[in-house]
Amino acid sequence: MIAILGAGKMGEALLSGVLRAGRRPGEIVATARRPERAAQLRERHGVRTAENAAAAREAGTLVLAVKPQDMGALLAEIGPHVAPGTLVISMAAGITCAFIEERLAGGVPVVRVMSNTPVLVDEAMSVLSAGSHAGEDHLKLAEELLSPVGKVTRIPESLQDAATALSGSAPAYFYFLVEAMVDAGILLGMPRAAALEMVVQSAVGAATMLRDTGEHPVLLREAVTSPGGTTIAAIRELERHGVRAAVIEALEAARDRARALAAG
């Protein structure tokens, strides 16, 4: 039995992906803070809902999908009900494995995960780190749960805050860039719908080439950048306005915020 505690947007996205991958609704129990939210989960997905403590007692795998600021209260609620052999998977930004381990029975294996919203379309990037009691078998179980909804990789937990900045928040950065490019298209006289279609398809094509060719992004960019052409004129303006430096500083800010969340 898998229990998803705090099935908000990310929790529900994972739940729907697990079901698409072939899990039966009867194998999953979900929890939600509000009764109307629990009713939505039952109606949409056919899964059972329960209180946090009850779900923790019966599940062999617990997915903690609450917000970081709610993690302490959740662990206090479920701590007495989590058996030592239960696998606990945390999806909360900034919350360390040690924070969770200290609030559960000794020896509970904890795996920390940073995923992102493309889990909704089975294109998530999920990054795993093992706690002090989690072994290879626990990591494999976590990978089996997450791989149907995207790509999964492992990193040391010391890099999890960087992963939060680099991939956890990354969809928002790309949406921001698309928004800016569409606005530019409108400024250049393009209808909004046409501008959006062009930018989105260009983004999909570029991402597919990066993934499928294995080429370094510099080489792919240079292939588009003719001497004295339109692309190099645009690149010059991006560099003149410090876009590269702004991106680096933005990711550093996201990493620092993840650290601040962990510190409470």
N, C-alpha and C positions, 0 to 999 in steps of 0.2 A: 504494500500500500504506500502510495506517495501522498503526502499532505503538503499543500501550498498554503502557507500561512500569510495572510495579507494579500489576497489576490486582487491587487489594483491593476493598472495598465500593464506593467511588466509581468506580474504574476499571471494575469489572464492570458497574456500573449504566450507565455511558456506553456500554460495549461492547454491552450488550443493547439499549439505545435506538437505537444506530446500526444494529444488525441489524433492529430493528423498522421503521426508516425506509427499509429497502430495500437496504442494503449486503449484499453476499454474504460469507459466512464466509471465503471464500478471499481477500478483500481486507484481512483483519485478522489481525495477529499479536499475541499477548499474552505478557507475561512475568510470572512470579511467583517469589517467593523460595523457596518450598517445592515439591518435585516433586508432592506430593499436591494442592496448590492448582492447579498447572498442569494436572493430570489432570482436576480438577473443571471447569476452564474449557473444556477440549476436549470433555468429555462433555456439558456443559450447552448449549454454544453452537456446537460444531462448528468452532471456530477453531483455527488452528495456534498452538503455543506455541514459544518459543525462548529462548535466553540473551539478555541485554540487548544485548551487543555485536553479535550476529548480527542482531537485530531492528533496531538502529540503522543497520546498514549497508544494509539493503534497503528501508527505509521512506522514503516521501517526506514523511510527516507523523508526528512523534513526539509522543505524549501522555505527559507525565511525571506519573504519578499516585501517586508515592511520598509518604511522610510528609515533612514539612519537614526533620526531623533526618536523613533518609536521602538528601537531595538531593545533598549534596556528594560522597558516595561514588558515587552513580549517575553523576553527570557525569564524575567521574574515570574511571569504567569505560567510558563510551560516547564520551567526548570525541574520541578519535582516530578514531572510526568514523562521525562525523556529517559528511556532506558539506555544503559551504557553502550549497547551495540548499534544504536540508531545513527544513521548517517545524516549529518546536518549540513545543508548547503545554504550559504548566506549570499544573497544578491544585493546587500546594502552597501552603498558606496562609503568608503572610509572606515568601516567597522572591521577590526582585525579578528583573526581567528582566536587570538589570546583573549580578547574581550568576551567572546562567546564561550570559550572553554572555561573561563573562570566562573561562569554563571550556570554551568551545567555539571552533571555528575562526572566524576573523574573518568578519563579515558574515552569520552565521546569523540568520535572522529568528526572534524569540521573541515569543510572545503569552502574556500572563499571564491566567489565568482563575480566578475564584472562583465555584464552583457550589455546589449543596446537594443533600441526599439525595432530595428529590422527583423527581430525575432518574429514580428507579425507577418512577414513574408518569407520566412525560412532563410533569411540571409543575415542572421545575427553574427556578431563577433563576440565570442565568449572566452574569457581568459580565466584560467583556474590556478589556484594556489592551495597547497595542502597545509593544514594545521599540524600541530605537533603530534597528534594521535592518528592522523590520516595516512594510510599507506597506498600502495599501488592499486589495490583492489577498490579502494574508495574513490580514487581519482578516475578509474575506469568506469565506475558506476555513474559518476557525475558526467563524464564524457558521453556515455550512452544516453543519458537523459537530455543533454543539450545538443548533441550533434545533429539530430533531426531538424533543428531549427537554425542551423548555420554552421560556421566554422568554429572549432574549439582548439585552443592552444594552452600550454602550461608555462607559467613564469614563477620565479621566486616571489613570495609575498611582499618583499621589500619594494617590488616594482608595481604593485597593484594600484597605488595612487597615480602613477604615471599612466597605467593602462586606462584608468578612469578618464584622464584627460585626453588620451590619444584615441581611444576607440569608444569608450562609454558615452562620452559627450559628442563624439565626432559627427553623428548624423545632423546635429543642429548646425555645425559649422558648414556643412555642405548645403543645407537648406538656406542658410544665410547667403552663401555665395550665389546660389541659384536665384534667390530673390533679387540680389544686386544686379545680376546679369539680365534678368527679365526687365528690371527697371531701366537698364541701359538700352535694351531693345526698344522699349516704348519711347524713350527719349530720341532714339534714332528713327522713329516713325513706324515701328512694327506694331501690329495689333497684339494685345496682351496674350491672347490664346496662342497665336502663332509663335510669339517669342518664347512662351513657356514650353511649347512642344519642341522647339529647336534646342533649347538649353537642356531640357530633361533628357532627350535622346542623345545629345552630345555627352552628357554626364554618364549615361548608361554605357555608351560605346567606349568612352575613355576608361571607365572602370573595368569593363570586360577585357579590353586590351591589356591593361595593367595585370589583371589576374591571369589571363590565358597565355600571354606571350612570355611572361617572366622577365621582360625587359626592364631595365632601370628607368624610372620616370624621366630622368634627364635625357636619355636617348629617345624616348617617345616624344618628348617636347621638342627636341632638336629636329625630329623628322617633320614636324609641322612648321618649323621656323625657318623660312627661306631668307636668304640675304636681302636686306633692304625691303622686306615684305611687310604685310599687315601685322602678322603675329609678333614680330620683333618690336614693332612700334608699340603694341599693347604691352608686351613684357617690359619694355623700358619704362613705361608709365607705372606699372605695378612695382617695379624696383624703386623708382623715384619716390613713390609714396610709402615705401617701407613695408610693403605687404608681407614679405617674408619674415621680417623682424616682428611685426605685429602678430603673426600666427604663432611664432615661438613664444612670445610673451603671453599670449592668450592661453596656450596650453600649460605654461608654468602657473598661471593664475588658477586654472582648473585643478591642477595637481595640489596647489596650496589650499584650495577650498576643500578638497577631499581630506587633506590632513586635518583641517580645522573641524570638519564634521566628526572625524574620529576622536578628536579631543573634547568634543561636546560643546 
